[in-house]
Amino acid sequence: QVQLVESGGGLVQAGDSLRLSCVASGRTVSNYVIGWFRQAPGKERELVASIYWDSRTTYYQDSVKGRFAISRDNARNTVSLQMNNLTPDDTAVYYCAAKFRTQSDYNYWGQGTQVTVSS
């Protein structure tokens, strides 16, 4: 089992930055793909960014390209999401999720952290 705990959310103004962290425990996640998802009120959950176990492959949703950066420290079992130039459209609950490198679906989820961006 993998337990994921997110932190770093908060209330900021448009144009500000936040850094979200996801700490894994239970087992090392060095062989896992880690994703950051978000869900805004009344909307479906969406994948924002992901990073492969070797950090060589990353994915970003078009709306966050150039503003968000995902990184991982396997030695510390931690994945971070640096979010810059935030807009009100980024307001959502952000979730960290993990899946083993050979699996298609994310099967480990954190509880989420709220990000609210005021205009």
N, C-alpha and C positions, 0 to 999 in steps of 0.2 A: 504494500500500500504506500501511496505517496500522499502526504499532506502538504497543502499549499496555503500560504498566508500572504495576503497582499497588504501593502501599506503605502502611504504617501499621498493619498487623495486629499481633497480639501476644496475650499471655496476661493477662487481667484478671479481676477478681472481679465477681460479679453486682452490678448497680447502677452500675458504672463506665461510662466513656465511651471511645470511640475515634474517630479521624478517619482514614478511608481516603482516599487520593489516587490518581488515575489520570492519568498524564501521557501524552499522545499525541505521536507524532512521525511523520515521513514526509510528512504533509500536514496542513493545518489541518482541524480537525474542527468548524468553526463551522457546517457544514451537515449535521451528523450527529446522530442520536439516540444518546445514551450511556446504557447501562444497567449497573446493578450486579446481578449474579447471585450466588447462593451455592449450595454443594453440601455437605451434611452427609454423614457416613459412612452408606452404605446407603440414601441418599435421592437422588431425582432433583434435578437442578439447577433452581433456581427464580429467577424474576425478583423482586428485592427492591424496586428503585426505578429509575426512568428519568427522563430529562430531555430535552426537545426542544431543538433548536438555538437557539431564541430565549429559552429559559428560562421561557417562559410556561406551558408544559404539563409537568406532572410526574405521575408515577404512583408509588404506594406500595402494596406488599402490605399487606393488612389487619393482619397481625401486627406490622408495624413503624410503622404510622401513629401519629403523635404522639411517636415516639421517634427516628426517623431523619429526616435532612434531606439532600436532594441539591442540589448547586449546581454551577455551572460558571463558569469564567473562560475565555472563548474567546480572549482576548488571550494567555493563557498556555497554551492547549491543555490545560487541566486540569479535571477533574471530581472533586469531593469528595463523600464520604458521611460525614456526622456521625452517629454512633451513640451514643445516650444510653440510660441505664437498661438496660444489656445484661443479658440473661438467659442461662442455659445453653443454651436453645433457639436462641440466635443463633450458637452454635458451628458453624463451617463454614469452608470455603475460599471466599473472596469473589473474584469475577472482575469485571473491567471489560470491557465489550463495546461495539462501535460498529456502527452501520448508517447508510448514507446516508439522507437524509430521505425518499426515494421508495421505499426497499426495505422488504420485510416482515421479513426475517430479519437477525439480527446476524451479520456475517461477519468481524469482527475481534475477536480475544480476547486478553486478557492472560494471564499465567501464573498469576495468582492469589496471594492473600495469606491466610495462616491467621489466623483469629480464634478464640480459645478463651476461653470464659467459665466460670469455676469458680463453684460454688455456695458 
